[in-house]
Every structure is written in C-alpha cells, then in structure tokens.
Amino acid sequence: MTIQPQATAENTLESGRFLHPFTDFAQYKQTGGRTYVGGDGVYIIDHQGNRLLDGMSGLWCTNLGYSQDSIKQAITAQLDRLPFYNSFFNCTTDITLRLADQLCEALPAGFEHVFFTNSGSEANDTNLRLVHRYFDLLGQPEKKHIIARTNAYHGSTIAGASLGGMKGMHEQMLGLPYVHHVEQPYTFAHLGSLSPEAVGQQAAQSLADKIDSIGADQVAAFIAEPIQGAGGVIIPPDNYWPLIVEICRERDVLIISDEVICGFGRTGQWWGCETFNFEPDLITFAKAVTNGYQPLGGVAISDKIAAILTTEGGEFAHGFTYSGHPVACAAGLATLELYQQSSVLSDVSSTIAPYWSQALAQLADHAIVGEVRTQGMLGALELVKESGTTDRIAPDAAAAVFCRNYAISHGLMIRQVGDGLILSPPLIIQTSEIDQLIMGLEQALDATAAAFGIAS
Ligand SMILES: Cc1ncc(COP(=O)(O)O)c(C=O)c1O
C-alpha cells in the first residue's frame, strides 16, 4: 500500500463555502477534508491523484463499481431523448414505466407496484404516507403509530430521522410524536451475558411489549433494515426475524423492510428479506438501484396493500417533482440490465462473499479485534482492548477513529461507527482486491494497536 498524506485544511480544494452533510463545520475548518475527482472500477481517486480502494461502495451505492459504461450511456441517451417530464396527474414517461416493470421482475413475489422518490429518506416518508392512507381506506384511521429501532438509520428528512434511532440526530430536532423505538438485536453488546438467541428473543419481545403498550389497534407498522447498516452492520441472530414476523402478524402491524443498503445483492441475495426469509408489506429501496449514478429511491408495495390503494379510489395526495425522473430511471434500467445479464449475483453467492467472509475472519485473531461479522458483502469489526471482552480501547471511539483515518490515509476507504469499523465493498470486487483490502485493514489495526500501546 502506498503512503497517502493526511487531509489538512491546506490540501483540500475547497473554499469552505460547501457545507458537508454529517460534518462538524467548525472542526472541518481546522482539519479540511478530502475531495474526490475520479473513479475506476473499485477505486476512487482524490484530487491529489491518490487511488483508494473503496471499501464502502461510495455510501453503500456503487455495488457495480465506478466504470459501468452502459449506465453512463443510458443516462446520456435519455438526456438526448427526454431530459425531464413529471409523473403527476396521470402523466409519466415511457422509461419510468419500463423501470417500474423491470423492478417488479426483480422484487420478491407479491410485489407488483412501485412508487418512485429521489432518495431513501423520501421513500421512508412515502412509507408513512402509504401506511396511513392504507389504514384510513380500511376504516382504521387510528392506526397511525410506527415502531422503529434504536440505532437505526432511515434517512435525514424529519420523518426519516424520526424513524432512525440515532441519538445525535434526535438531539437536534423535534421528532414525530407517533414514532417509537425498540431494542436492536446487537449480540456483541451482550457478549458473555446473553446468548445470541436470548438477544434475538429480548429484542423481539421489546417490539411486542411496545405494540401492546400503545395498543395494536393504534400501531400501523414496524420498520427495520434486515441488517442495520449505518448503525454498525448489526446482523440479527437467526431467531430474530421469524419472531418479529410472528409478533407483527398476530397484531396486524405492517412490516416495512428498509432495503436501501440490503437490496441489490448486498446481503448475498437480491433482497435482505430473502436472505432472512421473511415477507414484508413494503420495501424501501434507493442507492444501488442506479448504482449510485443518479439519485433515485422508492417504495415497493405488496399486493395486499396495493389491492386497497388501487381500488378504493380518492387521490393519493403525495409525490415529488422528480418522482420517476426519466434520467434516473434510465440509469436504473441500465443497472438492472447489468444485474440480470451479468453473473454478479451468482458470483457473489458462489465465490466472492464466501471469500470475503473467510478473509475478514482472519482478522478475528488480531489483538484489538473483539468480533468479526460478515453477511454477503457486508462486514464489521469490533475494536476492543482485550479479546473475549467488550472493553473498549479508549473513550469516544478514539481507537476506531484513528484506525479509520489511518486506513484512509494509506489508500483504503472504510467507515467507523462507534468502536467498530464497517465495510461494504462493491459486489464486483475481485479476490485479489479483497486480499489488498484485508492487508490494508491489518496494517491499520497494527498501527492502532501500536498507537494505543497494545502489543499486536
Ligand atoms: C437503511 C437506509 N434507509 C434510508 C437511507 C436514506 O437514504 P438517502 O440518504 O438516499 O435519503 C439510508 C442512507 O444511508 C439508509 O442506509
């Protein structure tokens, strides 16, 4: 791995006028940031020409990497043909309709309708509008409450951030009063005290208790990611999803599977709900639907919900100017074609994901690694002072922050969440590139151990 310079205020291109999302603006003035100017396969290139192996697929978006010419060509061809028309008031574009059809082919059975948005956040707002409308049409208008999970990420609009379980976001806003949070099935946090099954049982029970305390006749839906992504790649124990489904079905509570990260092959199958073998009522998608090349999100609507929405009549008073934007839909169609015509998904399940899982597992023996988790092409490492414990190395996640910064400045893009490191490399990554990623991670772990005085 090449040594890369640390970011400083001096070596960024920026004038300071751009306010970065999820950034400490005051700190940014001191430290500066990194600006990216190029992408090539599974690599990104910063403005100083450094190549970084992208262990995060952009922001869980570029599952097929940065060099997919067919998507780029579809975008420019659509710009030439019809750069924009809206989808309000019974109108739309041909390409929007084609993407809806093709997506339904890729969705689990029983999903024959989609509603497009520009992002995952807007898609989750749309979910709330849809479930409220559904129960209104069924004559159950009191069913308005929504239950989500601690540490979840469902976006950054008011609804998305309310649904999310991120303390730091809630501290800066007034959340929606009808959104509630229950436990996440975070097995590592209970290491040594509860078995994974007991954690799954306890987290599921917290949902049952919450629904029962509000009253099932008031609760519309439970929203969750099959695997919590931004919350730390929290992979639930095997008993969790079957229990959740049982609890929701018994109480007539809809299940929204937020697949903004887990969709499009990330967990090893098309959809995370397929990996965990459950049938949701609504599916949120975004990000990888266009391989990140255009902003697009949406909600896939199960036949049960669509049957009511499409027969009861009355306008659904919701939508966005750019819902079903033709250029974004052209990117989505080209992306779907790549999934359907290439062997990417079968390669992931037969070769790449098993290789990834074994390669990352080698790091479990490292002195500061307390747990390694993988599922499909997701991964997480928990950093600890002593293996076999959950004791952290330093307050304020300082060790994980150091490790992430070291990795980035040595050519490997990874992300830190609390005292953990998370990974989500492009699905098209080759085994030699996985080897390179693991080598970079190991070096970063060694450097972190040394910096915090732990022998590795
Ligand atoms: C699970 C999940 N849902 C929703 C969102 C929000 O998507 P967007 O940033 O496109 O609004 C994200 C973004 O990371 C996500 O991970």
The ligand as an SDF file (V2000), in Angstrom:
LIG
                    3D

 16 16  0  0  0  0  0  0  0  0999 V2000
  -31.2820    1.9560    5.5060 C   0  0  0  0  0  0  0  0  0  0  0  0
  -31.3210    3.3500    4.9860 C   0  0  0  0  0  0  0  0  0  0  0  0
  -32.5040    3.9320    4.7810 N   0  0  0  0  0  0  0  0  0  0  0  0
  -32.6100    5.1690    4.2970 C   0  0  0  0  0  0  0  0  0  0  0  0
  -31.4870    5.8880    3.9870 C   0  0  0  0  0  0  0  0  0  0  0  0
  -31.6130    7.2870    3.4800 C   0  0  0  0  0  0  0  0  0  0  0  0
  -31.3030    7.3370    2.1310 O   0  0  0  0  0  0  0  0  0  0  0  0
  -30.9060    8.7330    1.4610 P   0  0  0  0  0  0  0  0  0  0  0  0
  -29.6180    9.1740    2.0450 O   0  0  0  0  0  0  0  0  0  0  0  0
  -30.8690    8.3930   -0.0130 O   0  0  0  0  0  0  0  0  0  0  0  0
  -32.0130    9.6760    1.7630 O   0  0  0  0  0  0  0  0  0  0  0  0
  -30.2200    5.3210    4.1760 C   0  0  0  0  0  0  0  0  0  0  0  0
  -28.9920    6.0650    3.8420 C   0  0  0  0  0  0  0  0  0  0  0  0
  -27.8940    5.6770    4.1330 O   0  0  0  0  0  0  0  0  0  0  0  0
  -30.1380    4.0210    4.6880 C   0  0  0  0  0  0  0  0  0  0  0  0
  -28.9570    3.4440    4.9220 O   0  0  0  0  0  0  0  0  0  0  0  0
  1  2  1  0
  2  3  1  0
  2 15  2  0
  3  4  2  0
  4  5  1  0
  5  6  1  0
  5 12  2  0
  6  7  1  0
  7  8  1  0
  8  9  2  0
  8 10  1  0
  8 11  1  0
 12 13  1  0
 12 15  1  0
 13 14  2  0
 15 16  1  0
M  END
$$$$
